């Protein structure tokens, strides 16, 4: 096939590690490149399915793994931009692309001839000379195609394709609406006095955000993806806190052009219909059937087990906060926008810790270099060298080259730290290039956060939550960098959804690890380390406010499960998003007015525009493994190369080439124990 050589997307990049040449790529290049990439892979698949040769691992599975190389390059390049720098032009391309991509993926996943060839290989797999990774590749492709509907008749496949295309449009619309409404609902304050409690850098960032919106002299607080906001813990003005919380909870639910109510209910209905078409009672049953959980019942059992003590602890915590509110000159009942502020007062009173006052010890560059990178260097022997000569998709995205201790190359790490109106909310990791021995590629991975950018010349000071997020997302990045597999299908973080959060959560352990903390937590002005007595008090607060934290997370998780456990007929009967949410939360005992879900339905991007539908439980499910692993590291000496090498080789390094729970047992020597999780979250008392 002859490609347009003037389109930089249609030739392999000549930059190190095949980093896309973003400087040469323009928006008008994307759709033509996708069109040619779709055609190229269709031709590759047709060559597999039309041959008269008997199906073999080489002419079917190897050929399948080698197909779509161009499409993968184009797609990873584009979707990195569409999530992190979604200009109106890029958003328009994504809307056009969504149904085309869905149709293309269905054409492969539902290809009966391809499925028959893989089925024939599976039937004789024990007689073939295949290694463990090759056998698992056959099994996974067969399982995934069967799960996608490859075994359906022609009429059912046609309906399935229609559903998938419509869902791709709806999920793209949901994300576009959410980004627009989030930007529109940035809270503007006319007077800096209304922002009392914020640092000079935070007020500077708010002034810049307002100026960017044409409001010179005002101050704009942009919203985070989750319901709360870091500033709610420090703003002394109760009305300012209320305005921010109300704006956050209104997203996608205002009856305007960006309202997501009708969008999400249609998504729920169509997912339920698709599940029924595929032979499942609900979308949740369909999703969990191919996860480590196995069934929604297993998920619900865990959630209900945790919800009762979590709600009990949250109510106890609310009582402590209410004592402070009752002592105010004008007493009031604690509401959602008060929780973070008075929690900090209780923390200060009980533990003598003011987390807002810790920010000067968490200067972003020092946290990155002397904390995040340092821990990885000590544990895995890798080193990170910034490459200012390499340019990513946005000027603020920085590129680092990664090498092993023996100087062998690992890949590239890209960090995009700051928030902007063109970036979707939250924090995430994604791959631009995936490692594969078959294709001869090494990994290029990205971490995106949404930290407010201070004014020129001012340091970026992180909250403890933002430090946690940076370590967490870097755990995903390490997974993407370290996975060393032959086949692209198993590359990086291509593992079960309810396992993927495990490595990232494990990486959070190093935040307060003594030698790591001493290395990065130094005062931005004096260079003095964080005092040991404060460190001790921080560690003593491990279960503090965990009733709230666990309850808000479980509430969102239950909403995800409630929506996606609906049968096709039940989904049709939902008429009110608000009523459905109220009934669902009451059902599990998490209808706590002062503790709203971490995400309400109309801005729950994880499940209505991301890859976590019926899978938001993954965080707590993975945390069982995480807490058990942290215990292992503590009993084996902690930050040691031999520990890191074991974790890298037996877990991170296998990518998706092995059953994840088998890989865990290989690392840990047994299945995970839930007790460390219960203790960590104070749920065992």
C-alpha positions, 0 to 999 in steps of 0.5 A: 500500500502506498502512503502519502509521504507528506503526512508525517503520521504515515511514516515511522518517526525518526526521533529516538524511541519513535517519539512522534514528531509532534512539531510536524503534525497538524490537525488536518493530518489525523483523519487521512492518516486514520483512513489509510491505517484502517485500510492497511489493517483491513488488508492485513486481516484479510490476508490472514483470513483468506489464505488457503493454508491451515491455521498455524500460530505463525500465519494467524497469531503472529500475523494478527499481532503484526497487523495494525502497526500503523493504526497503533502509531496514529491512534496513540499519537492522536489520543494522547493529544485529544485527552491532554490538549483538546482544542475545538479542532481536535474535539471535532476530529475525535467526534468524527473518528469515534464511530469509525474507530468502533466500526473498525474494531468491531470488524476485526473482533467480530470477524468469524473467519478470524475467530474460526482460525484462532479456535482451531489453534486453541483446540490443538494448543497442547500439541503445539510447540508453544511457550507459556506466553504464546499459549496465553496469547492464543487463549486471550485472543480467543477469549476476547473475541468470544467475549466481544461477540465473534460467535454471534449470528450475522443479525446479532453482529449487525445490531452489536456493531450499531450499538458499539458505534452509537456508544462511541459517539455518546462517550465522546459526547459525555467527555466533551460536555464535561470539559465544556461545563467544567470550564464554564463553571470555574468560580470567579471571585472579584475580591482576593479577600474571598480567597483568604487561606490560599497561598500567594502562589495559589492566588497568583494562579487564580488571577492568571486563570481569570485573566485567561478568561478575559477577567483581569483583576478577578480570580478564577478557581478551576474545578477538579474532576472529583467532587471536592477541591483541594482549596476547600481545606484552607478557604476560611470563607464558608460562602467561597467554599460553598460556591466551589462545591456547588459548581463542582456538583452542578457539572453536566446537570444544569439543563444546558447544552452540556447536560449529561443526564440524557447522554448517560442514561442512553449509555446505560440503556445501550450497554444493558442491551449489548450485554443481553445480546451477548448473553449476560444479565447486565453490563456489570456481569459482562464486564466482570466475567473477563476480570479477576473478580469474575462476577458482580456478586463478588464485587458487591460482596466486597463493597457491602462488607466495607460500606457498613464500617466506612459509613459508621466511621464517617458518621463518627468523624462528622460528629467530631467536626460538628463539635467545632461547628457548634463552637463557632459564633454562629453555629451551623450543621456541617455540610459537604463544603465544610468537611475538608476545612474542619477536618484540617482543624481536627487534624491540627488539634489531634495531631498538630499537623496543618497539611496546607502548611506542609506545601513549602516542603513539597516543591514539584521539581524536588518531589519529582527528581528527589522523590519519585525518580529517586525511589525508582532509582534505588529500587530498580536501578534506573535513571532519568535524564531530561531530554530538552531536545525532544519535544512532546505534544505541548510545550509544558510536557517534558521528556525524560530518557530512562536507562537501566543500571547497566546503561541499556535503554528502557524508553521515554517518560513524558510528564505533563504536570499543569492544568489547562482548559484543553486538558481533561480533568483528573490524572492518568497515564497513557502510552504513546509507544508500547514495548514489543520484541516482535515489533522492536519497540521500546516504551514511551509513556505519559503522566498527566496531572492537573496542578495549578500553574503559579505565576511567573517566577513562583515555585510550584508547591504541591499538596500532599494529595498531589504528591500522592497523585504524582507517585501513583501515576508514576507507578502506572508509568513504571508498569508501562516502561518495565513490561517486557513482552514479545507480543503487542497485545500484552504490552505495558498496562494491558492487563485486567482492569481490576488489576491495573491499579495495583502497581500504581497504588504500591508505588504510593508507599514510598511517599513517606518511606524514611529515606525517600521522604528525607531526600525530597521533602525539603523547605523550598526556601531554607532547604531544611528537611521536614521535621521528624516530629511532623513526619511521625505525626503524619504517619500516625494519621494513616487511618485519620478521616478514612471514614470519609475517604472510604465512604466517598469512594465506595459511594461512587463505586456503588453508583457505577455498579448500580447503573451497570447492574441494571437489566435491559428492561430496568434500564429503560425505566430510569427517568431521573438521574437524581432519584436513581442515585438517591435510591442506590446510595440508600440501598448500601447505606451511603446516603450521607449528605455531608459525604457526597460520592467522589463522582456523581453520575453526570461527571463520572468520566471514569465510567461514562467516557473512560475505560472503567464502566462497571469497573471503578471497583478496581481501585479497592479490589487492587488495594487488597493486593497493594496493602498485602504487598506493602506488608511484604516490602516492610518485612523484607527490608523495604527500598532494596534492589533485590526487592525491586528486582523481584517485583519488577521481574515477576509482576511489572515485567510480565505486562499482560502476558500472564494471568495477573493473580498467577503473577501475584502468587509468583511474587508473593508466594500466596494469594493476597490477604484482605486484613492489611487493607482493613487495618489501613482504612480503619475498617477492622475496629 
